[in-house]
Amino acid sequence: MELPVDRWYEVLHHRHSWRSYQEIPVEAEKLYRLREICARFSGPGARAKIVSEDIEGVFRGFIASYGKVTGAPAYAAFIGDTRDPNMFEKAGWLGESIVLEAVALGLSTCWVAATFHSEAVAEDIKIAAHERVLAISPLGYRTDEPSRNDKIMQALVRHHTREPLDELCSGLTEQICPLWAKEALEAARLAPSAANRQPWRFLLTDNSITITVDRTRDTHGISKRLDCGIAMLHVELGARHAGVNGRWEYLKPPDVARFTIT
């Protein structure tokens, strides 16, 4: 499948989560483009759906009120197939593709994986018995100024600063790390994760990057493998931006997947 590499690689560097939106509808042509991306990249194990009507119940009454989303006119839902052992990774990869395309279209987004009303989402879209809504993202135009909720969440993210690459990687040393791997890993460092926990670790060889989780126990009620799926797309975009193609191979826990250049 062909990725819009340059388009998404550019926006991943300035994507920010936003929870307060103006009540302005998203233009039909932008919704059409997002639905096109959903159709193109959904597949076995995970699919995505764009909803733009009657969505009030989805973001209402959060358990964690400080993270509440307000004013969003639309959202994207990321749905996993529970029969697929890699549904979390696939949903993370797919969901981040929708998020990056939305940002490229001038919209704001925010990964929400634990504090939304899954029952309300199920009413908006048809969920099969073997499916589960793993995460959603609001879609819309952010408010001019951050709300109190946005400030609290931004402060929480800043508290967990991004780890340097030498803390995240093992294998090749920086002195002999190929350019493609450097770009791939720097892009992966920018991937969003629950509470900025950055659960991924990377093992490098001269022609591959293996992603694994730091610890097998999940936190914040969210699968770390979902976060790693997001990082997988960033790795791929960084590598391809550096002129290197590759393929993913899913692995057994605690490993997640290996990207091998072709």
Secondary structure, DSSP 8 states (H G I E B T S, - for coil): ----HHHHHHHTTS--B--BB-S----HHHHHHHHHHHHHH-BTTEEEEEE-SS-GGGGSS-SSGGG--BS-SEEEEEEEETTSTTHHHHHHHHHHHHHHHHHHTT-BB--BSSSS-HHHHHHHS---TTEEEEEEEEEB-B-SS--HHHHHHHHHHHHS----HHHHEESS-GGG--HHHHHHHHHHHT---GGG---EEEEE-SSEEEEEES-SS-BTTB-HHHHHHHHHHHHHHHHHHTT--EEEEE--TTEEEEEEE-
